[in-house]
Amino acid sequence: MSGKNIALKDYVEVDGHDLSDFASAYQEHSDDEQVDVSGFNPTGADEFLQGKRTQSIDVTFFDSKASGEVHDVLYHLYRDRATFTFKHRDDQNNAVSSTNPQIEGNANILSYGPGATRGQARSFQVTFVAADSAGFVYTES
């Protein structure tokens, strides 16, 4: 896979469970705090350093309650305050490579809230937060 592409074949794995077929949207967030270290200076310009980094990944899942499916996997991880593995790559049909890198890391779920809208497919967003200092990192092999 290279160049532009359409999101159709993403791979989403949570705690060793392939939940790709239940996922419909994916968004990564990696934000560094901006720390003001400005001192008195001749120009009056501000000076900043990068502070602590917060990483999270939002995934929208179709709700399903069968064994090994969305609610069965995610609710128990949330309820038990578990730390678990999370993996995502753009193309589930191809191996991890420089053109199909996989983001992975240990994660927690800090909130859980399925919902529904009349006449619509049941779906809800889950935010996976990096659980340790290793964070979410891309691998290419």
N, C-alpha and C positions, 0 to 999 in steps of 0.2 A: 504494500500500500504506500503510495506516495502522492504528493500534491494534494489538490482539493478532493474532498470526498463528502459523501452524505452519511449521516449517522443512521445506520441501519443494522449493523452487525456487532455492536458493542458487547463486551464481556464484562459482567459485574459479578464478583464473587465475594460473599460475606461469610466469614467463619467456615470456609471450605465448601459452602453451598453455592452452586451456580444459580443466581437469581436473574440472569440476563433476560429471560423470556418475560419477566414481570416488571422490568425497568423500562421507563419511557422517556426519561430526561436525566441529564447528568451535568453537574457544574462543579468545578474545582474552585477553591478559594485559598489563597496564600497571601497573608497580609503581614507586613512588618510595621510595628509601631514606630511612629516618627517622634524622636525624643529631641526636644529643644535644648541645645547646649550653647546657646548664644551668650556671648559675653560682651562687655563694652568693647567697641572697636571703632576705628575711624570712619567706616562707611555706614555703620548702623545696621549692617546686614545680619540676617538670621543665619544660624548654623545648626544643622541637624545631624543626628546619627540614627542609624537603623537600630531599633530596640528589639524587643521580643517578637517572635514570629508566631502567628496563629494560623493553623491550617485546618480546613474542613472541606468536605465533599458532600454536596446535596444530590440525592437521587430520588426521583419520583417513581414510586412503585404502584402497580395495580394491586389492590388488596386481594389476597387469597388466603384461605385458612386451612388448607389441606396440609397433611404432614410433610415437612420439609420445604414448605412454601413460605411466602412472605411473613405472615403473622407468626407462624410456628417458629421461624428462625429469629426474626427481629425482636419480637416481644420478649422472648426469654433472655436474649442478650441484654436488652434494656432493663428488664425486671431484676436480673441478677447482677447488674452493674458490671458486666463482664468486659474484659478486654479481649479483642479478637482480631483476626486478620481481615483486611479489605484489599481487593485488587480490581483494577479496571484497565482495559485496553480497548482500542478502537475497533479491532477486527478479531472476533472470536475464532474465525476460521484459519487464522495465520498465527504462527508462533511469535513469541516476543522477539523483537529485533529492533534495529535502529530506526526502521520505518514503521514499526508497530510497537512502540515502547509501552510498558505497563507501569502504571503508578500503583504502589503498594505500601502498606504499613499497618501498624497496630492501631485500632480505633476503638472508640466508645460511642454509644448513643446516649445523649443527654436529655432528650425528650422524645416522646412517642405519642402520636395522636392521629390514628386513622379517622377518616371522615367520609361523608358522602354528599352528593348533590343529586336531587331527584332527576331521573332520566339520564344520568351520566354514568360512565364507568367509574367504579369505586377506585380512587387512587389517592395517595398522600405522599408528602415529601418526608424523607428521613435525612437528617444531617449526621454525617460521620465525622467525628472530631479526632484529630491525631492524639493518640494516647500516651506517647512517650517522646523523648527528645530526638529520636531518629526521624520522627515526622513521616510524611508521605513523600516518597522518593520514586523517581523513574528508574526502571531497569530496562536494559536492552538485550538481555540474554537470559 
